Amino acid sequence: MNYFDVLILFIISFASSVAFTYYIRKILIGANVSDNPIVSEHRHKAGTPTMGGIAFLFSVLFVASIYFKNQYILVTSLIMLTAGVAGLLDDLIGFKVKEYQKLIKNITNSPLTIGQLTLNPGEEARAATPKAKEVVDDLLAENKLELLAELPIKNEMGEIEKIIGQLVIGIFLVITGTVVNLGGFSLGPFVLIGGTTIGLLAIPVILIAVIGAINAINLIDGMDGLASGIIAIASIGCALFGFINGNPGAIFVFTLLAAVSLGFLVFNRYPASIFMGDTGSFALGAGFATAVLVTNIPYFGVLSLAVPIVSVIISLIHRAKIIRLPVEPLHHTLNYNGISEKKIVLSYWLLTAVVCIIGLLVDYYIFI
């Protein structure tokens, strides 16, 4: 394999991502398509253009039109386009306000119980749960709380609708017939799909992988450069894994993902001048899962996304009421507790890099 071709691919992908992000950002600013964060620590970001993930779609389709003979790039780009359209629909629905939630502050000298949350003196929180809403008005009338703002809560697709949409994305990947091996295991019974044999047992694995990756990246996308930086680092790690193991397909497709993520990061790093929205997080999550599956590196692929996966697990434990977070997900809780956004993002990036490096060293010195 000519590694000069990899360099050319990276340059084309990075340059197109920067160009399309700049172009989309300019359009979104002109159309006043902007975000309105509900997390109190991020209210200063209101007005930042969102749905910037549209730039990912333009970028990967541009690259795919050049490298259309590369099956890994072509399939990953098409799945990213499918996922991006699903995310775009969710973003558009989100422009309709569902309700306004009161942002309140405890102005007493003692803790106040508001729903499931105990608000210490001087702390702020949203009255989001039905129990909290029941007591807030009375506490405001008693001058125990101060009303800081009424935050618009966007409308969202229902959980069932989201899962169905994500299942469709996974099914699209299944019917390409490009996932024929998974981690060296036999895939069991075979059926013929598009002239290519694929194990029936692989189908649920593919669907779970796509849905899991989309939700992991969607959840982690809550701070400037967090999701795009993690995908860039994880993709670089996967490309190096492909290099170590003589897997040229992995090198090419993860070079593409790393480059478009870094190109977007030019504008998305702190302080971000554009957000990717669900359009971007859906596209990146589905694209990463697709690249992992079609290049058959499931173990390292999961390892490289360890940080978002752990974040999802913590959120699920919180929703099961085993633990209690003042703000969900974990990175917002850390910010709520006084850790700066820049430190949190850098820490998450560093953790992702360390996990990838450890995985590469173990693979090289033990399994090669």
Secondary structure as GFF3:
##gff-version 3
##sequence-region A 1 368
A	DSSP	alpha_helix	3	30	.	.	.	ID=ss1
A	DSSP	three_ten_helix	40	45	.	.	.	ID=ss2
A	DSSP	alpha_helix	54	66	.	.	.	ID=ss3
A	DSSP	alpha_helix	71	93	.	.	.	ID=ss4
A	DSSP	beta_strand	97	106	.	.	.	ID=ss5
A	DSSP	beta_strand	112	114	.	.	.	ID=ss6
A	DSSP	beta_strand	117	119	.	.	.	ID=ss7
A	DSSP	beta_strand	124	126	.	.	.	ID=ss8
A	DSSP	alpha_helix	130	141	.	.	.	ID=ss9
A	DSSP	beta_strand	145	154	.	.	.	ID=ss10
A	DSSP	alpha_helix	159	176	.	.	.	ID=ss11
A	DSSP	beta_strand	190	193	.	.	.	ID=ss12
A	DSSP	beta_strand	196	199	.	.	.	ID=ss13
A	DSSP	alpha_helix	202	220	.	.	.	ID=ss14
A	DSSP	alpha_helix	226	244	.	.	.	ID=ss15
A	DSSP	alpha_helix	248	268	.	.	.	ID=ss16
A	DSSP	alpha_helix	277	294	.	.	.	ID=ss17
A	DSSP	alpha_helix	298	304	.	.	.	ID=ss18
A	DSSP	alpha_helix	306	319	.	.	.	ID=ss19
A	DSSP	alpha_helix	330	336	.	.	.	ID=ss20
A	DSSP	alpha_helix	341	362	.	.	.	ID=ss21
A	DSSP	pi_helix	363	367	.	.	.	ID=ss22
###
